[in-house]
Amino acid sequence: MRKKVAIYPGSFDPFTKGHINIIERGVKVFDEIIVAVAHNVSKKTIFTLEERVEIIREIFRNRPEIKVDYFEGLLVEYAKKVGTNIVLRGMRTVSDFEYELQMALSNKTLYPELETVFMVTESMYSHISSSLIKEIVTLGGSVRQMVPEIVEEKLREKLLKR
């Protein structure tokens, strides 16, 4: 039987406990999750692509069913390259749904075999956003409840030395 592999794409800047929640629940549904870090030249990120990949690999270092990779360009081309037709997406809010639905339908137009599976973030993580996390750290607050310890340390290094 063929393994069910899902791609979980995103910029992950920063990587949060909400992302972990989707991945942990995703591996209960799929045999393997590929956390695919997007390289988007138009987005201004705190962490470089390499730093984001390294952080996520460190978090899941003992989890062989969770792979970490990166891609540039169209998600559908990456999906074809890695040989899967499943995309896992997390949703926090109604506005997330509107955006995700547009993306899923566009991807389906480009790659008709591609299926997008939506997973609703558990309520304890639904308020987490990258802009909120960055603002709290910049103002000297703790984001331990929102991000893994390694992420908070790296955020402090980046944001507080400016």
C-alpha positions as CSV (number, residue, x, y, z in Angstrom):
1,M,0.0,0.0,0.0
2,R,1.3,3.4,-0.9
3,K,2.1,5.9,1.9
4,K,-0.1,8.9,2.3
5,V,2.2,11.9,2.3
6,A,0.8,15.4,2.9
7,I,2.6,18.6,2.3
8,Y,2.2,21.3,5.0
9,P,3.4,24.4,3.3
10,G,4.0,27.9,4.8
11,S,6.4,30.6,5.5
12,F,6.6,29.7,9.2
13,D,8.1,33.0,10.2
14,P,8.0,32.4,13.1
15,F,7.1,28.7,13.6
16,T,4.4,28.5,16.3
17,K,2.7,26.0,18.6
18,G,-0.3,26.3,16.3
19,H,1.8,24.9,13.5
20,I,3.0,22.1,15.7
21,N,-0.7,21.4,16.6
22,I,-1.6,20.9,13.0
23,I,1.4,18.7,12.3
24,E,0.9,16.5,15.3
25,R,-2.7,16.0,14.4
26,G,-1.8,15.6,10.7
27,V,0.5,12.6,11.4
28,K,-2.5,10.8,12.9
29,V,-4.2,11.1,9.5
30,F,-1.3,10.8,7.1
31,D,1.8,8.5,7.1
32,E,4.2,11.3,6.6
33,I,4.0,15.1,6.7
34,I,6.5,17.2,4.7
35,V,6.7,20.6,6.3
36,A,7.5,22.7,3.2
37,V,9.0,26.1,4.0
38,A,8.1,28.5,1.3
39,H,10.8,30.8,-0.1
40,N,8.8,34.0,-1.0
41,V,11.0,36.8,-2.2
42,S,8.2,39.3,-1.9
43,K,7.7,38.6,1.9
44,K,10.0,40.3,4.4
45,T,10.9,37.7,6.9
46,I,12.7,37.8,10.3
47,F,14.4,34.5,9.7
48,T,16.2,33.4,6.5
49,L,14.9,30.4,4.7
50,E,17.8,28.3,6.0
51,E,17.2,29.4,9.6
52,R,13.5,28.5,9.4
53,V,14.3,25.1,8.0
54,E,17.0,24.5,10.6
55,I,14.6,25.5,13.5
56,I,11.8,23.2,12.3
57,R,14.2,20.3,11.7
58,E,15.5,20.8,15.3
59,I,12.0,20.7,16.7
60,F,11.2,17.4,14.9
61,R,14.6,15.8,14.9
62,N,13.3,12.6,16.5
63,R,10.3,12.3,14.3
64,P,11.0,10.4,11.1
65,E,7.4,10.7,9.9
66,I,7.9,14.5,9.8
67,K,10.2,15.7,7.1
68,V,11.3,19.3,6.6
69,D,12.0,20.7,3.2
70,Y,11.7,24.0,1.3
71,F,10.4,25.1,-2.0
72,E,10.3,28.1,-4.3
73,G,7.7,28.8,-6.9
74,L,4.4,27.1,-7.2
75,L,3.2,24.7,-4.6
76,V,1.7,22.4,-7.3
77,E,5.1,22.0,-8.9
78,Y,6.6,21.1,-5.6
79,A,3.8,18.5,-4.9
80,K,4.5,16.9,-8.3
81,K,8.2,16.9,-7.6
82,V,7.8,15.1,-4.3
83,G,5.2,12.8,-5.6
84,T,2.1,13.6,-3.6
85,N,-1.3,15.1,-4.3
86,I,-2.2,16.1,-0.7
87,V,-1.8,19.5,0.9
88,L,-2.6,20.0,4.6
89,R,-3.6,23.5,5.6
90,G,-4.5,24.9,9.1
91,M,-7.2,27.4,9.6
92,R,-7.7,29.7,12.6
93,T,-10.5,32.1,11.4
94,V,-13.2,32.7,8.9
95,S,-10.9,35.1,7.0
96,D,-8.3,32.2,6.8
97,F,-11.0,30.1,5.2
98,E,-11.7,32.6,2.5
99,Y,-8.0,32.9,1.6
100,E,-7.4,29.1,1.8
101,L,-10.4,28.3,-0.3
102,Q,-9.1,30.6,-3.1
103,M,-5.7,29.0,-2.9
104,A,-7.1,25.5,-2.9
105,L,-9.3,26.2,-5.9
106,S,-6.4,27.8,-7.8
107,N,-4.1,24.9,-7.0
108,K,-6.9,22.5,-8.1
109,T,-7.1,24.3,-11.4
110,L,-3.4,24.0,-12.0
111,Y,-3.2,20.4,-10.7
112,P,-6.6,18.7,-10.8
113,E,-5.3,15.7,-8.8
114,L,-4.3,17.9,-5.9
115,E,-6.5,17.6,-2.8
116,T,-6.4,20.2,0.0
117,V,-7.3,19.0,3.5
118,F,-8.3,21.8,5.9
119,M,-7.7,21.3,9.6
120,V,-9.1,23.7,12.1
121,T,-6.5,24.9,14.7
122,E,-7.5,24.0,18.3
123,S,-9.0,27.0,20.0
124,M,-6.1,27.5,22.4
125,Y,-3.9,28.4,19.4
126,S,-6.5,30.3,17.2
127,H,-5.4,33.7,18.4
128,I,-1.7,33.2,17.5
129,S,-0.3,35.2,14.6
130,S,3.2,36.0,13.5
131,S,2.7,39.8,13.8
132,L,1.4,39.4,17.3
133,I,4.3,37.3,18.4
134,K,6.8,39.7,16.8
135,E,5.2,42.7,18.6
136,I,5.2,41.0,22.0
137,V,8.9,40.0,21.7
138,T,9.8,43.5,20.5
139,L,8.1,45.0,23.5
140,G,9.9,42.6,25.9
141,G,7.1,40.2,26.6
142,S,7.3,36.4,26.7
143,V,5.7,34.3,23.9
144,R,6.5,30.9,25.6
145,Q,2.8,29.9,25.4
146,M,2.8,30.5,21.6
147,V,6.1,29.3,20.3
148,P,8.6,26.5,21.1
149,E,11.5,27.6,23.4
150,I,14.1,27.6,20.5
151,V,11.9,29.9,18.5
152,E,11.5,32.4,21.3
153,E,15.3,32.4,21.9
154,K,16.0,33.0,18.2
155,L,13.3,35.7,18.0
156,R,14.9,37.5,21.0
157,E,18.3,37.3,19.3
158,K,16.9,38.8,16.1
159,L,14.4,41.4,17.3
160,L,16.1,42.7,20.4
161,K,19.5,43.4,18.9
162,R,18.1,45.8,16.3
